[in-house]
Amino acid sequence: MGRALVIGSGFGGIASALRLRAAGHAVHLVEKLDAIGGRAQVFEHGGYRHDAGPTVITAPFLFDELFQLFGERRADHIQFQELKPWYRFTFPDGDHFDYGGTLEDTLQEIARIEPRDCAGYESLVAQSKAIFDVGFTELAHAPFHQFGHMLKQIPALLKLRSDRTVWGLVCQHLTNDKLRQAFSIQPLLVGGSPFDTTSIYGLIHYLERAYGIYFAMGGTGALVQALHDLMLRHGVTIQTQATVKALNYSGRTVTGATLESGEVLDADHVVFNGDPMTLYRTLLPNRALPLATKLKRDHSKLSMGLYVLFFGTDRTYDSVAHHTIWMGKRYRALLDDIFHRGILADDFSLYVHRPTATDPSFAPDGHDSFYVLAPVPHQGAGIDWDIEEPKLRSRIIDALDATLLPELKTHIQAPFAMTPDDFSADYLSYLGAGFSIAPLFTQSAWFRFHNKAEGLENLYLAGAGTHPGAGMPGVLSSAKVVEALVAEATASEAALAESV
């Protein structure tokens, strides 16, 4: 077996490193930041702990598989706690909708809001399952770098009306506007507007229904640590504070990478777990790229940016769920401001994460820890975050004080924030986009950045910007695609060597 270099240690990079190591490769993982995890960093601030990145675990079996590769059990190293409710949606009129638990739990909540939509919800679940059976079970782990493979899938994709948006899919089944909002929100978890995102991503709903939503006790950071230890136990070497300056290549073959320190890392296979927009702009010269890659790089539409406000409180808010979606007064118009007009509006919708609802270790006794996320335009909008961040912070605190978190302004502790500027600087995300390119129909499957780089041998891509897309299930599945591609290349090299 050969030497594999994995650049970037988000979940896609970690999973790629583990899968290639289990296949017998010598694996070296490099990470720009002080600790592995990519966006899944951990902040300790003012006595409070905060997960900086992903907080929602779906498809837990994908994590189980990584431990099973080495004959281990994930449950022996990290506990996943299923949440109830999965999400609580709160609306401007004071109403709320608890989503999660059994099908009967959800139907009971729907009946409270709009009884006529109970049958529609069951038909939505059935449609989501049909999409899941094709979009996830059959295609999420399949490589799409060859157009012929895409052509074979077109009949199934057309039958599922993949040209339709998630909003269009949901509206076909539900009539109540609150329920339509609640059941169309999932694309925002992977960087897209429900009014633009292909209905393929409607499979997320069935994924949640089939496997539930979990929280890793100790936080996502504890999950990263468990995977870090798994890698070390099985011989993956890890190098942090190591920023890649350029990829090295000979002819059309990538041979490794050069770090900013000048160190050269040679490899037989290179896996890039970062933003493809950055890879094809800064790490490879333009002359090394085929026209198709340049066009994709220059014309892809990006996901939105993210504003994340972290803080603690010197009291607890026991009535607040672990995950709350705080809906603003505008829905489509607000998303159009963010995705199409590049406007930082005065209003917002928020995702409020209160991990202390499940794991009190995130804060001192009698305190809470919070992470509040607002979708915002990426850096292409030209927003001066030095000026606008304090204003947005103040508006969000005022809004939460008046609604979900009474007297927040009196009890808030140690606040700090991340803006798209931080995503650009810390994660080398092009224009500070939160999820690389947006999950449009014309940017999915073959149309997305390929897991096998075009025009170059030995270079593979894992992570949010490549197939199958963003979110933990997506990036973990991208590592499965990389594993299969490297195995195919290794077998071809072995066959060639035997024939010589």
C-alpha angles and dihedrals in degrees: 000000000000141000116275124198116198115196112202129020106225114129090278091055094044092049091047091051092050095046094049091046091051087052090058103261124137101243129201119184122199126193130187095213130067092258135029123253103084106222089359094086123145124230122202107194132162093343094309129108122218133184103223099203138018116013103169120083117199127163093029090181088076089065091043089057092059092059092041089059086072099036094261135124120236091212090063090063109029132018122224114206117200112226130225115226099023090206135357115211116204121195133205092252091060095257121128139197123209112208123193144047119079125353087253091054091054094045090051091054092046091051090055090058103031119353092192090065095062093087090043091054092053090051089048090054090050092050091046090052091053090053091045092052090058106024097044110016095043106023112025093078097037122098116243102189091111116070091213090067090053091051091055090056097049096091092053092044092049091048089055091048093238089171088069120088127243088249090053091050094051094045090055089064107028132052105185113091095217091052091045089055094046094050096043097050096089097090089065087065088064099037106269141108114244087227091061106025118102115253088241083088088062083087088080089076094058091042088059092044093048099045108017130225120282143186123216107233106241088028136267086301090063089052090052089050091052090052091045090055091046090055093049093047090057102042107267109144117219129203120186129188085041115132117189113231098185144346115245123222141172115209103322095333123099108223103182140291142286118224125218086252089063094250113142119216115197122204143167091216127027122198117194114205102181140077110317088209088064094041093056094041104046114010100051129042117247092243091063093060127086119233094254091058092047091051092049091047094048100042108032117120114234132228118249124275124251133231112197123189118194125193146141131226128218090224134044127251098209095176092059115098124231091253119029127177105204106201120209125215093264125055116166095023091052092049090048088053090053102040104029111019100036091225125152096214126203090241130058147172118236143208108213117198117195105177091174087072086075106015116034091189089086091077141021117275111290093017135100133218121217140190115188119190127194123184109234136168117282123245092279087080090067096232115169099224093187086067102031102042096072090047094050091045090054093048092050094048090048092050094048091045089056095047129008100018110036115206091009091147089061097045105035116122135191100350122188134157148210123218133185086272088065093048088054095047100038102035101024088236110168110253088351093283111171097221107018111242122010121259097247122151088248089053099047134093109347090003092060123080105288125245088229112055115239119242094009131084126220094021120116134175130219129172143053099323096054134060127332094017147235131331126068095282090048098050093042089052091050087062089057089055091050091049091054093046094050090048090052092049092046092051091049091050091049092049091049091050092052092050094054 
